[in-house]
Amino acid sequence: MQQIDFYMVDAFSTATFGGNAAAVCPLTEWLPDETLLKNVQTA
């Protein structure tokens, strides 16, 4: 299984745990469609 690092960002807020939580995954290249679909199906 591939490991993908991610960061949780509090979007639209200056307060910790405020606003909308967003997961940000910095990538060196775009992931294959198959991998993206697997991530959606397991979420």
The 8 nearest C-alpha neighbors of each residue, nearest first, counted from 0:
[[1, 2, 3, 34, 37, 38, 41, 4],
 [0, 2, 3, 34, 4, 38, 30, 37],
 [1, 3, 0, 4, 5, 24, 38, 34],
 [2, 4, 5, 1, 24, 26, 25, 0],
 [5, 3, 24, 2, 6, 25, 23, 26],
 [6, 4, 24, 23, 22, 3, 7, 25],
 [5, 7, 23, 22, 8, 24, 4, 21],
 [6, 8, 22, 21, 23, 20, 9, 5],
 [7, 9, 21, 10, 20, 22, 6, 23],
 [10, 8, 20, 19, 18, 17, 12, 16],
 [9, 11, 19, 12, 18, 8, 20, 21],
 [10, 12, 18, 19, 9, 13, 17, 20],
 [13, 11, 18, 14, 10, 17, 9, 15],
 [12, 14, 15, 11, 17, 9, 18, 10],
 [15, 13, 17, 12, 16, 9, 18, 11],
 [14, 16, 17, 9, 13, 12, 18, 8],
 [17, 15, 9, 14, 18, 20, 19, 12],
 [18, 16, 14, 15, 12, 9, 19, 13],
 [17, 19, 12, 11, 10, 9, 20, 16],
 [20, 18, 10, 9, 21, 11, 17, 12],
 [19, 21, 9, 8, 10, 7, 18, 22],
 [20, 22, 8, 7, 19, 23, 9, 10],
 [21, 23, 7, 6, 8, 5, 24, 20],
 [22, 24, 6, 5, 7, 21, 25, 8],
 [25, 23, 5, 26, 4, 6, 22, 3],
 [24, 26, 23, 5, 27, 4, 6, 3],
 [27, 25, 28, 24, 29, 30, 3, 4],
 [26, 28, 25, 29, 30, 24, 3, 4],
 [29, 27, 26, 30, 25, 31, 24, 3],
 [28, 30, 26, 31, 27, 32, 35, 25],
 [29, 31, 34, 28, 32, 35, 26, 33],
 [30, 32, 33, 34, 35, 29, 36, 28],
 [33, 31, 35, 34, 36, 30, 37, 29],
 [34, 32, 36, 31, 35, 37, 30, 38],
 [35, 33, 37, 31, 36, 32, 38, 30],
 [34, 36, 32, 38, 37, 33, 39, 31],
 [37, 35, 39, 33, 38, 34, 32, 40],
 [36, 38, 40, 34, 39, 35, 33, 41],
 [39, 37, 35, 36, 41, 40, 42, 34],
 [38, 40, 36, 42, 37, 41, 35, 34],
 [39, 41, 37, 38, 42, 36, 35, 34],
 [42, 40, 38, 39, 37, 36, 35, 34],
 [41, 39, 40, 38, 37, 36, 35, 22]]
